[in-house]
Amino acid sequence: MSTKHIWEVKAKNTPLLKKKCSHCNSDRFYCSDKFRLNAQKKNIDIWLIYRCVKCSSTYNMTVFSRIRTESVSKELFNKFSENNTEIAWQYAFSQEIKRKNNVETDLESVEYEILYNGIPVEDLISMESEIISFQIQCSFDFNIRISTVIRTCLGLSSSKLDLLLDSDTVYFNGKPLQKKYKIKNGDIVNIKKQALIDIYLIGKEDFFLNAVNDK
């Protein structure tokens, strides 16, 4: 029997582009969340507009090039025309679009927050479930390690996190979880409750022993 909890990793901004500016000495461009469309007869070009972080000169990243207008649904075309932020972020995070444009993103520039229910470890280990499951929700991939999410959401120190992962009691896809694994949307992490109990008690035994000796 297991209990599942949700951990949501939410990006606060889109990644910067690693690109030399031809107008200044900057090597970073930010996404403007705006599109440029150019229709010629039955073909259309669509670009996502980036701006230099220093001088605001523009770089147009190709989203679609010379495609037939009927290839783009009316709904999607309207979103491009209206500079829909959600669509802009999807392309700004898209690794496929970066490869097609031969550009690289600075994923370290992405700020994020982790939203979780904040249940104390004491309450987690008091549950009847033998396995505690945590589902990852993350709309975009930007190289966040699972170890960072676990440490934050469970409030563990680095040393206790290492002990937990080294115990081979944290599983993903039926295999012991690797510390360097990068999260993806929908990932489910399973932790044996007894492992959490063992980790939680480390250090507390000395506290209780000292408390007894002081009496």
Secondary structure, DSSP 8 states (H G I E B T S, - for coil): -EEEEEEEEEESS--EEE---SSSS--EEEEEEEEEEEEETTEEEEEEEEEETTT--EEEEEEEEEEEGGGS-HHHHHHHHTT-HHHHHHHHH-HHHHHHHT-EEEGGG--EEEEE----HHHHTTSS-SEEEEEEE-SS----BHHHHHHHHHT--HHHHHHHHHTT-EEETTEE--TT-B--TT-EEEEEHHHHHHHHHTTHHHHHHHHHHT-
